Amino acid sequence: MNTRIPVGIAVNGVTGRMGYRQHLVRSLLAIREQGGVARADGSVIWPELTLVGRNAEKLAAIAHRHGIDRYRTTLSDVLADENITVYFDALTTNQRVACVQEAIAAGKHVYCEKPIATTVDQSRDLVRAAESAGVKNGVVADKLYLPGLRKLKRLIDSAFFGRILSVRGEFGYWVFEGDWQSGQRPSWNYRAEDGGGMALDMFPHWNYVLENLIAPVKSVYAQVKTHVPQRFDESNAAYDVTADDAAYAIFELEDGTIAQINSSWTTRVFRDELVEFHVDGTHGSAVAGLRRCRAQHRTATPKPVWNPDIPEIADFRSQWSEVPDNDDFDNGFKAQWEEFLLHVVDDTPWRHDFRSAHRGVAVARAGYESSRNGHKVEIGPPRS
């Protein structure tokens, strides 16, 4: 049996959909089921879990369901436990800053969902606090671990595109209002006072995708909208929507690439996957989604001729080639958890720290400023 290196992890937010499904079940428990995270010396990192939340009954039910011994409703008690090494936060955005600050002050390494804060000042304060305390820190960047984007990165790394010119992204689906059909997202997502908002939610994603695959974001021009002004919450009570449910943005990257990305919870899907990125370059193009990636090299590019007077007979989709898997793609959240735990224990390289998350918050806030003022907003170099 491999030697186990126990790492105590306080998991806060497991009663929510993302915290429970992706982080607890599909990541941390899945890591335990596979026998831990393998280290170079043959030993394994073993997550020792303590569930944290406000609802003792729900926590007890989850703990019992999955054979977890420890759960607590008081965060300060958990953080006082010297056997806890890592604090993980999947709470609603407006609750995150105070809890993460408390964990940093207790000397815990911190890993959390994005965005790390709702304002640039708050996110900068978290960067400073974590670096001053010398704790390791990380933020979820799950989109980079999607099979489709990993295939896209493979194309980029092979110089398939030549010089990348532009990116067009489409993300979203129709989220039901909650009256005649229940909504697929929690109601807090549509209340700005609770940390909701499409731009605040998704622009940090687009920032780390663009930054890691192509180049950092230099400027933002955006329009954010609240298309559906009233929704119904989990108890079927009507409430006024105070956050944006759609955001339309043009990101200029530092290398000159232009990325146009539409994000909407008020659109009906007419594409192959819920998110797709169309990348055009001088030597080739590709369309990447959650799982698939299709490409067309310049040597295989047809020569369409515009003629609206006759029906189009070309099957343009058939002219693209499927990028093969050529690899085994594990759950992206789990893969990133494994990387973070190796970073904590073995100090392996790590890209997705609070500084990168701070840049995501800055891009989101620039989007809101641009929408208010109607002009492009420069991001500028990140301040320490």
C-alpha positions as a Markdown table, in Angstrom:
| # | Residue | x | y | z |
|---|---|---|---|---|
| 1 | Met | 0.0 | 0.0 | 0.0 |
| 2 | Asn | 1.3 | 3.4 | -0.9 |
| 3 | Thr | 2.2 | 5.8 | 2.0 |
| 4 | Arg | -0.6 | 8.3 | 2.5 |
| 5 | Ile | 0.2 | 12.0 | 3.0 |
| 6 | Pro | -2.9 | 13.4 | 4.7 |
| 7 | Val | -4.1 | 16.9 | 3.8 |
| 8 | Gly | -6.9 | 18.3 | 5.9 |
| 9 | Ile | -9.3 | 20.2 | 3.7 |
| 10 | Ala | -12.2 | 22.4 | 5.0 |
| 11 | Val | -14.8 | 22.3 | 2.2 |
| 12 | Asn | -17.2 | 25.3 | 2.6 |
| 13 | Gly | -20.3 | 25.4 | 0.3 |
| 14 | Val | -21.1 | 21.7 | -0.3 |
| 15 | Thr | -24.8 | 22.3 | 0.1 |
| 16 | Gly | -24.7 | 24.3 | -3.2 |
| 17 | Arg | -24.9 | 22.6 | -6.6 |
| 18 | Met | -21.3 | 23.4 | -7.7 |
| 19 | Gly | -19.7 | 22.8 | -4.3 |
| 20 | Tyr | -21.4 | 19.4 | -4.0 |
| 21 | Arg | -21.4 | 18.0 | -7.5 |
| 22 | Gln | -18.2 | 19.2 | -9.0 |
| 23 | His | -15.9 | 19.7 | -6.0 |
| 24 | Leu | -17.0 | 17.2 | -3.4 |
| 25 | Val | -18.4 | 14.3 | -5.4 |
| 26 | Arg | -16.6 | 14.5 | -8.8 |
| 27 | Ser | -13.3 | 15.8 | -7.4 |
| 28 | Leu | -12.3 | 15.2 | -3.8 |
| 29 | Leu | -14.3 | 12.0 | -3.3 |
| 30 | Ala | -13.2 | 10.8 | -6.7 |
| 31 | Ile | -9.6 | 11.4 | -5.7 |
| 32 | Arg | -10.1 | 9.2 | -2.7 |
| 33 | Glu | -11.8 | 6.5 | -4.7 |
| 34 | Gln | -8.8 | 6.4 | -7.1 |
| 35 | Gly | -6.5 | 6.0 | -4.1 |
| 36 | Gly | -5.2 | 9.6 | -3.7 |
| 37 | Val | -3.0 | 11.9 | -5.8 |
| 38 | Ala | 0.2 | 10.2 | -6.8 |
| 39 | Arg | 3.5 | 11.8 | -5.9 |
| 40 | Ala | 6.8 | 11.3 | -7.6 |
| 41 | Asp | 8.2 | 9.2 | -4.7 |
| 42 | Gly | 5.3 | 6.7 | -4.9 |
| 43 | Ser | 3.3 | 8.0 | -1.9 |
| 44 | Val | -0.1 | 9.6 | -2.4 |
| 45 | Ile | -1.8 | 12.8 | -1.1 |
| 46 | Trp | -5.0 | 11.8 | 0.7 |
| 47 | Pro | -7.7 | 14.5 | 1.2 |
| 48 | Glu | -9.1 | 14.4 | 4.8 |
| 49 | Leu | -12.4 | 16.2 | 4.5 |
| 50 | Thr | -14.3 | 18.5 | 6.9 |
| 51 | Leu | -17.6 | 19.8 | 5.6 |
| 52 | Val | -18.5 | 23.4 | 6.5 |
| 53 | Gly | -21.9 | 25.2 | 6.2 |
| 54 | Arg | -24.7 | 26.9 | 8.1 |
| 55 | Asn | -27.3 | 24.1 | 7.8 |
| 56 | Ala | -26.4 | 21.3 | 10.1 |
| 57 | Glu | -29.2 | 19.0 | 8.8 |
| 58 | Lys | -28.1 | 19.3 | 5.2 |
| 59 | Leu | -24.4 | 18.8 | 6.2 |
| 60 | Ala | -25.2 | 15.7 | 8.2 |
| 61 | Ala | -27.2 | 14.2 | 5.3 |
| 62 | Ile | -24.3 | 14.8 | 2.9 |
| 63 | Ala | -21.7 | 13.5 | 5.3 |
| 64 | His | -23.8 | 10.4 | 6.0 |
| 65 | Arg | -24.4 | 9.7 | 2.3 |
| 66 | His | -20.7 | 9.8 | 1.6 |
| 67 | Gly | -19.2 | 8.3 | 4.8 |
| 68 | Ile | -17.6 | 11.6 | 5.9 |
| 69 | Asp | -17.0 | 11.8 | 9.7 |
| 70 | Arg | -16.5 | 15.5 | 10.2 |
| 71 | Tyr | -18.8 | 18.4 | 9.5 |
| 72 | Arg | -19.1 | 21.8 | 11.3 |
| 73 | Thr | -21.4 | 24.8 | 11.2 |
| 74 | Thr | -18.8 | 27.3 | 12.7 |
| 75 | Leu | -16.0 | 28.3 | 10.4 |
| 76 | Ser | -13.8 | 29.7 | 13.2 |
| 77 | Asp | -13.8 | 26.3 | 14.9 |
| 78 | Val | -12.7 | 24.6 | 11.7 |
| 79 | Leu | -10.0 | 27.1 | 11.0 |
| 80 | Ala | -8.7 | 26.7 | 14.6 |
| 81 | Asp | -8.0 | 23.0 | 13.9 |
| 82 | Glu | -4.3 | 22.6 | 13.2 |
| 83 | Asn | -5.1 | 19.4 | 11.2 |
| 84 | Ile | -6.8 | 21.6 | 8.6 |
| 85 | Thr | -4.2 | 22.6 | 5.9 |
| 86 | Val | -6.4 | 23.9 | 3.1 |
| 87 | Tyr | -9.6 | 26.0 | 3.1 |
| 88 | Phe | -11.8 | 25.7 | 0.0 |
| 89 | Asp | -14.7 | 28.1 | -0.7 |
| 90 | Ala | -17.6 | 27.5 | -3.0 |
| 91 | Leu | -20.0 | 30.0 | -1.3 |
| 92 | Thr | -22.0 | 32.7 | -3.1 |
| 93 | Thr | -19.6 | 35.4 | -4.3 |
| 94 | Asn | -20.7 | 38.1 | -1.7 |
| 95 | Gln | -19.8 | 35.7 | 1.2 |
| 96 | Arg | -16.4 | 34.7 | -0.2 |
| 97 | Val | -14.1 | 37.6 | 0.8 |
| 98 | Ala | -14.7 | 37.5 | 4.6 |
| 99 | Cys | -14.3 | 33.7 | 4.8 |
| 100 | Val | -11.2 | 33.7 | 2.7 |
| 101 | Gln | -9.7 | 36.5 | 4.7 |
| 102 | Glu | -10.4 | 34.5 | 7.9 |
| 103 | Ala | -8.8 | 31.4 | 6.4 |
| 104 | Ile | -5.7 | 33.4 | 5.4 |
| 105 | Ala | -5.4 | 34.9 | 8.8 |
| 106 | Ala | -5.5 | 31.4 | 10.3 |
| 107 | Gly | -2.6 | 30.4 | 8.1 |
| 108 | Lys | -4.5 | 28.1 | 5.8 |
| 109 | His | -3.7 | 27.6 | 2.1 |
| 110 | Val | -6.7 | 28.7 | 0.2 |
| 111 | Tyr | -8.5 | 27.4 | -3.0 |
| 112 | Cys | -11.8 | 28.9 | -4.1 |
| 113 | Glu | -14.3 | 29.3 | -6.9 |
| 114 | Lys | -14.2 | 32.4 | -9.0 |
| 115 | Pro | -14.6 | 35.3 | -8.9 |
| 116 | Ile | -12.6 | 35.8 | -5.7 |
| 117 | Ala | -14.3 | 39.0 | -4.9 |
| 118 | Thr | -16.9 | 41.4 | -6.3 |
| 119 | Thr | -14.7 | 44.5 | -6.6 |
| 120 | Val | -11.1 | 45.2 | -7.7 |
| 121 | Asp | -10.2 | 46.6 | -4.3 |
| 122 | Gln | -11.4 | 43.5 | -2.5 |
| 123 | Ser | -9.6 | 41.1 | -4.9 |
| 124 | Arg | -6.4 | 43.2 | -4.6 |
| 125 | Asp | -6.6 | 43.0 | -0.8 |
| 126 | Leu | -6.9 | 39.2 | -1.0 |
| 127 | Val | -3.8 | 39.0 | -3.1 |
| 128 | Arg | -1.8 | 41.1 | -0.6 |
| 129 | Ala | -3.1 | 39.2 | 2.4 |
| 130 | Ala | -2.3 | 35.8 | 0.9 |
| 131 | Glu | 1.2 | 36.9 | -0.2 |
| 132 | Ser | 1.9 | 38.6 | 3.1 |
| 133 | Ala | 0.8 | 35.4 | 5.0 |
| 134 | Gly | 2.9 | 33.2 | 2.7 |
| 135 | Val | 0.0 | 30.8 | 2.1 |
| 136 | Lys | -0.5 | 29.1 | -1.2 |
| 137 | Asn | -3.6 | 30.2 | -3.1 |
| 138 | Gly | -5.6 | 29.2 | -6.1 |
| 139 | Val | -8.8 | 29.8 | -8.0 |
| 140 | Val | -10.8 | 27.4 | -10.1 |
| 141 | Ala | -10.0 | 27.7 | -13.8 |
| 142 | Asp | -12.1 | 24.8 | -15.0 |
| 143 | Lys | -12.7 | 25.9 | -18.6 |
| 144 | Leu | -9.0 | 25.4 | -19.4 |
| 145 | Tyr | -9.3 | 21.7 | -18.5 |
| 146 | Leu | -12.2 | 21.0 | -20.9 |
| 147 | Pro | -11.4 | 18.5 | -23.6 |
| 148 | Gly | -12.3 | 20.9 | -26.3 |
| 149 | Leu | -10.1 | 23.7 | -25.0 |
| 150 | Arg | -7.2 | 21.2 | -24.4 |
| 151 | Lys | -7.4 | 20.2 | -28.0 |
| 152 | Leu | -7.5 | 23.9 | -29.0 |
| 153 | Lys | -4.4 | 24.5 | -27.0 |
| 154 | Arg | -2.7 | 21.5 | -28.7 |
| 155 | Leu | -3.4 | 23.3 | -32.1 |
| 156 | Ile | -2.0 | 26.6 | -30.7 |
| 157 | Asp | 1.1 | 24.9 | -29.3 |
| 158 | Ser | 1.7 | 23.2 | -32.7 |
| 159 | Ala | 1.6 | 26.6 | -34.5 |
| 160 | Phe | -1.4 | 25.3 | -36.5 |
| 161 | Phe | -3.0 | 28.8 | -36.7 |
| 162 | Gly | 0.0 | 30.8 | -37.9 |
| 163 | Arg | -0.8 | 34.3 | -36.5 |
| 164 | Ile | -4.1 | 34.2 | -34.6 |
| 165 | Leu | -6.3 | 37.0 | -35.8 |
| 166 | Ser | -9.6 | 36.7 | -33.8 |
| 167 | Val | -11.8 | 34.7 | -31.5 |
| 168 | Arg | -15.6 | 34.6 | -31.5 |
| 169 | Gly | -17.2 | 33.0 | -28.5 |
| 170 | Glu | -20.8 | 32.1 | -27.8 |
| 171 | Phe | -21.8 | 31.0 | -24.4 |
| 172 | Gly | -25.2 | 30.5 | -22.7 |
| 173 | Tyr | -28.7 | 29.0 | -22.8 |
| 174 | Trp | -32.2 | 29.9 | -21.8 |
| 175 | Val | -32.6 | 29.9 | -18.0 |
| 176 | Phe | -36.3 | 29.6 | -17.2 |
| 177 | Glu | -37.8 | 32.4 | -15.2 |
| 178 | Gly | -39.0 | 30.0 | -12.4 |
| 179 | Asp | -42.8 | 30.4 | -12.7 |
| 180 | Trp | -44.1 | 27.9 | -15.2 |
| 181 | Gln | -40.8 | 26.0 | -15.2 |
| 182 | Ser | -38.1 | 26.0 | -12.5 |
| 183 | Gly | -34.9 | 27.8 | -13.2 |
| 184 | Gln | -31.7 | 25.9 | -13.7 |
| 185 | Arg | -29.6 | 28.4 | -11.8 |
| 186 | Pro | -30.0 | 29.7 | -8.2 |
| 187 | Ser | -31.8 | 32.9 | -7.8 |
| 188 | Trp | -28.9 | 34.7 | -6.2 |
| 189 | Asn | -27.2 | 34.7 | -9.6 |
| 190 | Tyr | -29.8 | 37.4 | -10.6 |
| 191 | Arg | -29.3 | 39.7 | -7.6 |
| 192 | Ala | -26.4 | 42.1 | -7.8 |
| 193 | Glu | -26.6 | 42.6 | -4.0 |
| 194 | Asp | -25.8 | 38.9 | -3.6 |
| 195 | Gly | -22.9 | 38.9 | -6.0 |
| 196 | Gly | -24.8 | 37.9 | -9.1 |
| 197 | Gly | -24.3 | 39.1 | -12.7 |
| 198 | Met | -23.3 | 37.6 | -16.0 |
| 199 | Ala | -20.2 | 39.8 | -16.5 |
| 200 | Leu | -19.0 | 39.2 | -12.9 |
| 201 | Asp | -19.6 | 35.5 | -13.3 |
| 202 | Met | -18.2 | 34.9 | -16.8 |
| 203 | Phe | -15.7 | 37.6 | -17.7 |
| 204 | Pro | -13.2 | 36.1 | -15.2 |
| 205 | His | -13.6 | 32.8 | -17.1 |
| 206 | Trp | -13.0 | 34.4 | -20.4 |
| 207 | Asn | -10.0 | 36.3 | -19.0 |
| 208 | Tyr | -8.1 | 33.2 | -17.9 |
| 209 | Val | -9.0 | 31.4 | -21.1 |
| 210 | Leu | -7.7 | 34.2 | -23.3 |
| 211 | Glu | -4.7 | 34.9 | -21.1 |
| 212 | Asn | -3.6 | 31.3 | -20.9 |
| 213 | Leu | -4.3 | 30.3 | -24.5 |
| 214 | Ile | -3.5 | 33.5 | -26.5 |
| 215 | Ala | -2.5 | 36.7 | -24.6 |
| 216 | Pro | -3.6 | 38.9 | -21.7 |
| 217 | Val | -6.6 | 41.2 | -22.1 |
| 218 | Lys | -5.6 | 44.7 | -22.9 |
| 219 | Ser | -9.0 | 46.5 | -23.1 |
| 220 | Val | -12.7 | 45.8 | -22.9 |
| 221 | Tyr | -15.7 | 47.2 | -24.7 |
| 222 | Ala | -19.0 | 45.8 | -23.4 |
| 223 | Gln | -22.7 | 46.1 | -23.1 |
| 224 | Val | -24.3 | 44.3 | -20.2 |
| 225 | Lys | -28.1 | 43.9 | -20.1 |
| 226 | Thr | -30.9 | 42.7 | -17.9 |
| 227 | His | -33.3 | 41.2 | -20.5 |
| 228 | Val | -35.7 | 39.5 | -18.0 |
| 229 | Pro | -36.6 | 42.0 | -15.3 |
| 230 | Gln | -38.5 | 39.6 | -13.0 |
| 231 | Arg | -37.9 | 36.0 | -12.0 |
| 232 | Phe | -39.2 | 33.5 | -9.4 |
| 233 | Asp | -37.0 | 32.1 | -6.6 |
| 234 | Glu | -36.7 | 28.6 | -5.1 |
| 235 | Ser | -39.9 | 29.1 | -3.1 |
| 236 | Asn | -41.7 | 30.4 | -6.2 |
| 237 | Ala | -41.8 | 34.0 | -4.9 |
| 238 | Ala | -41.4 | 36.7 | -7.5 |
| 239 | Tyr | -38.4 | 39.0 | -7.2 |
| 240 | Asp | -36.9 | 41.9 | -9.2 |
| 241 | Val | -33.8 | 41.0 | -11.1 |
| 242 | Thr | -31.0 | 43.5 | -10.2 |
| 243 | Ala | -28.1 | 41.8 | -12.0 |
| 244 | Asp | -27.3 | 41.5 | -15.7 |
| 245 | Asp | -28.3 | 38.3 | -17.4 |
| 246 | Ala | -26.4 | 38.9 | -20.6 |
| 247 | Ala | -23.1 | 40.5 | -21.5 |
| 248 | Tyr | -21.7 | 41.3 | -25.0 |
| 249 | Ala | -18.0 | 42.1 | -25.1 |
| 250 | Ile | -15.1 | 42.8 | -27.4 |
| 251 | Phe | -11.7 | 42.1 | -25.7 |
| 252 | Glu | -8.6 | 43.4 | -27.3 |
| 253 | Leu | -5.6 | 41.3 | -26.4 |
| 254 | Glu | -2.0 | 42.5 | -25.9 |
| 255 | Asp | -0.8 | 40.7 | -29.1 |
| 256 | Gly | -3.5 | 42.5 | -31.2 |
| 257 | Thr | -6.0 | 39.6 | -31.3 |
| 258 | Ile | -9.6 | 40.6 | -31.1 |
| 259 | Ala | -12.0 | 38.4 | -29.1 |
| 260 | Gln | -15.8 | 38.9 | -29.3 |
| 261 | Ile | -17.7 | 36.9 | -26.8 |
| 262 | Asn | -21.4 | 36.8 | -26.1 |
| 263 | Ser | -22.6 | 35.5 | -22.8 |
| 264 | Ser | -26.3 | 35.0 | -22.1 |
| 265 | Trp | -28.8 | 33.2 | -19.9 |
| 266 | Thr | -31.5 | 34.5 | -22.3 |
| 267 | Thr | -30.7 | 32.8 | -25.5 |
| 268 | Arg | -31.8 | 29.5 | -27.0 |
| 269 | Val | -29.1 | 27.2 | -28.2 |
| 270 | Phe | -28.5 | 26.7 | -31.9 |
| 271 | Arg | -25.0 | 25.3 | -31.9 |
| 272 | Asp | -23.4 | 22.0 | -31.0 |
| 273 | Glu | -22.3 | 22.8 | -27.5 |
| 274 | Leu | -23.2 | 25.3 | -24.7 |
| 275 | Val | -20.0 | 27.2 | -25.2 |
| 276 | Glu | -18.0 | 27.4 | -28.5 |
| 277 | Phe | -14.9 | 29.4 | -29.5 |
| 278 | His | -14.2 | 30.0 | -33.1 |
| 279 | Val | -10.5 | 30.9 | -33.6 |
| 280 | Asp | -9.3 | 32.3 | -36.9 |
| 281 | Gly | -5.6 | 32.5 | -37.9 |
| 282 | Thr | -3.6 | 33.1 | -41.0 |
| 283 | His | -2.9 | 29.4 | -41.6 |
| 284 | Gly | -6.0 | 27.8 | -40.1 |
| 285 | Ser | -9.1 | 28.0 | -38.1 |
| 286 | Ala | -10.8 | 25.9 | -35.3 |
| 287 | Val | -14.0 | 25.7 | -33.4 |
| 288 | Ala | -13.7 | 24.4 | -29.9 |
| 289 | Gly | -16.5 | 23.5 | -27.4 |
| 290 | Leu | -16.8 | 21.7 | -24.2 |
| 291 | Arg | -15.6 | 18.4 | -25.7 |
| 292 | Arg | -15.2 | 18.7 | -29.4 |
| 293 | Cys | -12.7 | 20.6 | -31.5 |
| 294 | Arg | -12.8 | 20.9 | -35.3 |
| 295 | Ala | -10.2 | 22.5 | -37.5 |
| 296 | Gln | -9.7 | 23.6 | -41.1 |
| 297 | His | -6.2 | 24.3 | -42.4 |
| 298 | Arg | -5.6 | 26.9 | -45.1 |
| 299 | Thr | -4.7 | 24.1 | -47.6 |
| 300 | Ala | -8.2 | 22.7 | -47.1 |
| 301 | Thr | -10.1 | 25.9 | -47.1 |
| 302 | Pro | -12.8 | 26.2 | -49.8 |
| 303 | Lys | -13.3 | 29.3 | -51.9 |
| 304 | Pro | -17.0 | 30.4 | -51.3 |
| 305 | Val | -18.5 | 33.0 | -53.7 |
| 306 | Trp | -21.3 | 35.2 | -52.5 |
| 307 | Asn | -24.4 | 34.7 | -54.5 |
| 308 | Pro | -27.7 | 35.3 | -52.7 |
| 309 | Asp | -29.7 | 34.5 | -55.9 |
| 310 | Ile | -29.2 | 30.7 | -55.7 |
| 311 | Pro | -29.5 | 28.2 | -52.8 |
| 312 | Glu | -26.2 | 27.4 | -51.1 |
| 313 | Ile | -25.3 | 23.8 | -51.8 |
| 314 | Ala | -22.0 | 23.6 | -50.0 |
| 315 | Asp | -22.1 | 21.7 | -46.7 |
| 316 | Phe | -19.6 | 24.0 | -44.8 |
| 317 | Arg | -19.5 | 21.9 | -41.6 |
| 318 | Ser | -18.4 | 18.8 | -43.5 |
| 319 | Gln | -15.3 | 20.6 | -44.7 |
| 320 | Trp | -13.9 | 20.7 | -41.2 |
| 321 | Ser | -11.8 | 17.9 | -39.6 |
| 322 | Glu | -12.3 | 16.5 | -36.1 |
| 323 | Val | -9.3 | 17.0 | -33.8 |
| 324 | Pro | -8.9 | 13.5 | -32.2 |
| 325 | Asp | -8.8 | 13.0 | -28.4 |
| 326 | Asn | -5.3 | 11.4 | -28.4 |
| 327 | Asp | -5.5 | 11.5 | -24.6 |
| 328 | Asp | -7.7 | 10.6 | -21.6 |
| 329 | Phe | -9.6 | 13.6 | -20.3 |
| 330 | Asp | -10.5 | 13.5 | -16.7 |
| 331 | Asn | -13.0 | 15.7 | -15.0 |
| 332 | Gly | -11.6 | 19.2 | -15.2 |
| 333 | Phe | -12.4 | 20.2 | -11.6 |
| 334 | Lys | -10.7 | 17.0 | -10.3 |
| 335 | Ala | -7.6 | 17.5 | -12.5 |
| 336 | Gln | -7.2 | 21.0 | -11.2 |
| 337 | Trp | -7.7 | 19.8 | -7.6 |
| 338 | Glu | -4.9 | 17.3 | -8.1 |
| 339 | Glu | -2.6 | 20.0 | -9.4 |
| 340 | Phe | -3.4 | 22.3 | -6.5 |
| 341 | Leu | -2.8 | 19.5 | -3.9 |
| 342 | Leu | 0.6 | 18.8 | -5.5 |
| 343 | His | 1.4 | 22.5 | -5.4 |
| 344 | Val | 0.5 | 22.5 | -1.6 |
| 345 | Val | 2.5 | 19.4 | -0.7 |
| 346 | Asp | 5.4 | 19.5 | -3.2 |
| 347 | Asp | 5.5 | 23.1 | -4.3 |
| 348 | Thr | 5.0 | 22.1 | -8.0 |
| 349 | Pro | 4.4 | 24.9 | -10.5 |
| 350 | Trp | 1.0 | 26.6 | -10.3 |
| 351 | Arg | -0.6 | 29.2 | -12.6 |
| 352 | His | -4.0 | 29.9 | -11.2 |
| 353 | Asp | -3.3 | 32.0 | -8.2 |
| 354 | Phe | -5.0 | 35.0 | -6.6 |
| 355 | Arg | -3.1 | 37.4 | -8.9 |
| 356 | Ser | -4.5 | 35.7 | -12.0 |
| 357 | Ala | -8.0 | 35.8 | -10.4 |
| 358 | His | -7.6 | 39.5 | -9.6 |
| 359 | Arg | -7.0 | 40.2 | -13.2 |
| 360 | Gly | -10.3 | 38.4 | -14.0 |
| 361 | Val | -12.2 | 40.6 | -11.5 |
| 362 | Ala | -10.5 | 43.7 | -13.1 |
| 363 | Val | -11.7 | 42.6 | -16.5 |
| 364 | Ala | -15.3 | 42.1 | -15.2 |
| 365 | Arg | -15.3 | 45.5 | -13.6 |
| 366 | Ala | -13.9 | 47.1 | -16.7 |
| 367 | Gly | -16.8 | 45.5 | -18.6 |
| 368 | Tyr | -19.4 | 47.2 | -16.3 |
| 369 | Glu | -17.6 | 50.5 | -16.5 |
| 370 | Ser | -17.6 | 50.3 | -20.3 |
| 371 | Ser | -21.3 | 49.5 | -20.4 |
| 372 | Arg | -22.1 | 52.5 | -18.1 |
| 373 | Asn | -20.0 | 55.0 | -20.0 |
| 374 | Gly | -20.2 | 53.6 | -23.6 |
| 375 | His | -16.5 | 53.5 | -24.3 |
| 376 | Lys | -13.6 | 51.1 | -24.3 |
| 377 | Val | -11.8 | 50.6 | -21.0 |
| 378 | Glu | -8.1 | 49.9 | -20.8 |
| 379 | Ile | -7.1 | 47.2 | -18.3 |
| 380 | Gly | -3.6 | 48.3 | -17.7 |
| 381 | Pro | -0.9 | 46.3 | -16.0 |
| 382 | Pro | -2.0 | 44.7 | -12.7 |
| 383 | Arg | -1.0 | 46.6 | -9.6 |
| 384 | Ser | 0.5 | 44.8 | -6.6 |
